[in-house]
Amino acid sequence: MTESILQEIKQEFINGYVERGHPFRCFTLGTSQNNVPRLRTVVLRNVLPDMTFMVYTDLRSPKIETIKHNDIISALFYHPTKQLQISITAKAEIITNPNELKTYWENVPDHSKKDYTSQLAPGSPINLPENVIYSDEESHFCVLKLTPTYIDYLHIKRPNHIRVGFSKNETGFKGEFLVP
Ligand SMILES: Cc1cc2nc3c(=O)[nH]c(=O)nc-3n(C[C@H](O)[C@H](O)[C@H](O)COP(=O)(O)O)c2cc1C
């Protein structure tokens, strides 16, 4: 019975990166280092059939150092009109292999490519916003590959809210209904 809900999650995920303006296009990525949680908004760039999903980022951004210490991340997606929340625990892999990055880089629109080429690392202090210098030669683009291990699905609706926890095992995800 929970299989159709898993399919719904997969479809909503795909819509998230295919449909412009879909509320899953941006999600909250949570990391933790030294017991301090840190959250930020990122863009959903791709979803694979096993539900591994991708984020593009700058290799020098603080989140990368955090993930090197603790590769277990959280991802929170919310669809306001459907009142659907999907909270994911995933294992993060930092992709830096140039051959693997090439395909992703080719899909980055030209006007966005500069976002990964600032001379100073993201988070460095500057005097004014217009004082960021971009390099023509060097890019710090990398991909975060996030592989879910647990998915918490919650659909707020009448007469019954529906909550399902999906745990990953050797064959895929196994779901069980939970008290919302
Ligand atoms: C709408 C929106 C989309 C964003 N998308 C990304 C993204 O796809 N990748 C990214 O690294 N940062 C993205 N950011 C910036 C992050 O929220 C964050 O400020 C930045 O990555 C630095 O995070 P860190 O200091 O934890 O590394 C986005 C911010 C906003 C507001």
The ligand as an SDF file (V2000), in Angstrom:
LIG
                    3D

 31 33  0  0  0  0  0  0  0  0999 V2000
   17.0460   30.4610   -3.8260 C   0  0  0  0  0  0  0  0  0  0  0  0
   18.4250   30.0130   -3.4100 C   0  0  0  0  0  0  0  0  0  0  0  0
   19.0200   28.9770   -4.0870 C   0  0  0  0  0  0  0  0  0  0  0  0
   20.3020   28.5720   -3.7360 C   0  0  0  0  0  0  0  0  0  0  0  0
   20.8680   27.5090   -4.3930 N   0  0  0  0  0  0  0  0  0  0  0  0
   22.1060   27.1020   -4.0450 C   0  0  0  0  0  0  0  0  0  0  0  0
   22.6810   25.9520   -4.6690 C   0  0  0  0  0  0  0  0  0  0  0  0
   22.0830   25.2880   -5.5210 O   0  0  0  0  0  0  0  0  0  0  0  0
   23.9400   25.5930   -4.2790 N   0  0  0  0  0  0  0  0  0  0  0  0
   24.6250   26.2770   -3.3090 C   0  0  0  0  0  0  0  0  0  0  0  0
   25.7530   25.8900   -3.0140 O   0  0  0  0  0  0  0  0  0  0  0  0
   24.0970   27.3380   -2.6980 N   0  0  0  0  0  0  0  0  0  0  0  0
   22.8520   27.7680   -3.0210 C   0  0  0  0  0  0  0  0  0  0  0  0
   22.2960   28.8470   -2.3910 N   0  0  0  0  0  0  0  0  0  0  0  0
   23.0920   29.5470   -1.3470 C   0  0  0  0  0  0  0  0  0  0  0  0
   23.0240   28.7250   -0.0510 C   0  0  0  0  0  0  0  0  0  0  0  0
   21.7700   28.9040    0.5700 O   0  0  0  0  0  0  0  0  0  0  0  0
   24.1430   29.1240    0.9250 C   0  0  0  0  0  0  0  0  0  0  0  0
   24.0040   30.4570    1.3050 O   0  0  0  0  0  0  0  0  0  0  0  0
   25.5230   28.9010    0.3230 C   0  0  0  0  0  0  0  0  0  0  0  0
   25.5870   27.6850   -0.3930 O   0  0  0  0  0  0  0  0  0  0  0  0
   26.5930   28.8770    1.4180 C   0  0  0  0  0  0  0  0  0  0  0  0
   26.3010   27.8430    2.3170 O   0  0  0  0  0  0  0  0  0  0  0  0
   27.4000   27.2480    3.2950 P   0  0  0  0  0  0  0  0  0  0  0  0
   28.0660   28.4550    3.9110 O   0  0  0  0  0  0  0  0  0  0  0  0
   26.6520   26.4430    4.2850 O   0  0  0  0  0  0  0  0  0  0  0  0
   28.3530   26.4270    2.4770 O   0  0  0  0  0  0  0  0  0  0  0  0
   21.0020   29.2450   -2.6970 C   0  0  0  0  0  0  0  0  0  0  0  0
   20.3700   30.2710   -1.9950 C   0  0  0  0  0  0  0  0  0  0  0  0
   19.1110   30.6490   -2.3470 C   0  0  0  0  0  0  0  0  0  0  0  0
   18.4580   31.7710   -1.5700 C   0  0  0  0  0  0  0  0  0  0  0  0
  1  2  1  0
  2  3  1  0
  2 30  2  0
  3  4  2  0
  4  5  1  0
  4 28  1  0
  5  6  2  0
  6  7  1  0
  6 13  1  0
  7  8  2  0
  7  9  1  0
  9 10  1  0
 10 11  2  0
 10 12  1  0
 12 13  2  0
 13 14  1  0
 14 15  1  0
 14 28  1  0
 15 16  1  0
 16 17  1  0
 16 18  1  0
 18 19  1  0
 18 20  1  0
 20 21  1  0
 20 22  1  0
 22 23  1  0
 23 24  1  0
 24 25  2  0
 24 26  1  0
 24 27  1  0
 28 29  2  0
 29 30  1  0
 30 31  1  0
M  END
$$$$
